[in-house]
Amino acid sequence: MPVSKSSPLATSDRMREEAASITHVTNIGIVMNVIMTLAKILAGWAFGSIALVADGVHSLSDLATDALVIVGTRVGLRPADKRHPYGHGKIETISALLIAFALVFVGARISFVAGREMYLRHHSYPGVWVLVIAAISVVGKEWLFRITRRVALACNSAAVFANAWHHRSDALGALAVVFGSVAGMMGWGHGDQAAGVVVGIMVVGVGLKIGVDALVELFDVSADVETVTALEQAISGEEGVRAFHRLRSRLVGREIFVDVHILVDPALSVVQGHRVADRVEEAIRSSMKRPANIVVHIEPDLPELRAVNPNK
């Protein structure tokens, strides 16, 4: 029997396809991070660039967050069970939170080490090879950020979005090394460290933003205003729905969970009311940009029920 695009089975297939896309782009990131980690750390030690060594450690931390994304995606894809009736999607949110912690730690560490070197008046004059490696890293990591962010937005994955920004923070770190190298070649011995301090602060800021967003999702807050408006329009626009109330939504990983009470003609049969509920579910799924898990409760359109916490 063919499956409609809005059916629960199609939703499960969609999540598997998204997981495959996430794994593919993350594997690309792993390969690039291994190469860049080795190149940066070895070149940094060889040519005396503290900023490049710190940036290499940052690339190493990217490997850990790549692993978190893959584990979180695979676990989150597991179907609901008796102990986890709402599925395992929260693991992806927890992965995003851990990546945020990693960003904050790495950013703070970069700023601290670079600032300490400036305080101790240790001058650094990186050579041209440091500049070349850093420039290659800027281009490569910015490209990786863009393709990872594209997948994150398509899949509505907080963990992948956080990982994309981890890639961009690495690109920013490498850009700072470029500026520091140029400054050193022009005679300013603290250019490398100053750039490290600035980039470290920027990385901390990104980590805090991602961490706050992940915590908000873990606290089961409602979906954003735009999403709620789309839900209301989908429900109220369906034939047979006279009114609705008790509309609730929350995000669980890449899924959105929705439950709502709809009021229908009291004269409808159980079968007719059930068909209205099915149409409402289909309308909601079609209006959402992410997989939706929906519960629709049917009530007769009576005055006393309309007075109970009405949405419309």
C-alpha positions, 0 to 999 in steps of 0.5 A: 500500500502506498504511503502518503508523505504525511504519514507516520511511516513516511516521517520515519523514512524522512528521519532515516534519510536525514540521518544519512545526510548528517552522517555523510557531512560529519564524516567529511568533517572528520577527515578534514579535521584529522588532516588540519589537526596534524598540519596545524600542531606540527607547523605551529611547534616547528615555526613557533606560532602559539596561535596555530598550535591553539587552533590545531587543538581547536581542530582536535576538539572538532573531532570530539564534537563530530563523534557526538553528532554521529552518536547522537544522531544514531541514538536519536533515530531509535524508535520509541519503546516502553521506557522512552515513549517519546523516542530518543530525540533528546540525545541530539539536544544533549549533544548540542549542549555538550558541543556548546560546552566544548566551544566555551572551553576551547574559546576560553583556553585560546584567549587565556593562553594567548593573553598570558603570552602577551602578558609575559611579553613573549614575542612571536614572528610566525613564518610564511608557512604558518600563513599558508597553512592558516589560509588553507584552513580558513578556506577549508573550514568555511566550506565545511561550515557552509555544507554542514549548516545547510544539512543542519537547516534541512534536518532541523538538527540542533547538534549539527547546527552547533557542529557547523558553528564549531567548524566556523569557529575553527575558520575564525581561529585560522583567520586570526592566525593569518592576521597574526602572521602578517602582523609578525612579518611586519614587525609586531611581535604580539599580533599572533597573540592578540588575534588569538585573544579576539578569536577565543572570545568570539568562540565563547560567545558562539558556544554560549548562544548554542548552549542557551538554545539547547537548554531552552529545548531541554526545558520543553518550551513551546515551539517558536511563534512562527511555528505555532502560527503555522499550527493554528492556521493548519488546524483552523483551516481544516474542514470540520473543525469549528474551534480548538483549544489546549494546543501544545507543542515542544521540540524533541531533537529533530521532531516536533510533538503537538497535541490539540483538542478540536471541537466538531459538530456533536452530530458527527459519528465516531467514524466521521469525527475520526476522519476529521482528526486524520485530516487535521494531523495531515494538515499539521504534518504538511505545514511543518518543516520537521517531522511531526508527532501529533495527538488530536483529541476530539470533543463535541462543539458545546458551549461549556467546552468552548469556554475551556482555555480556547485558542480560537 
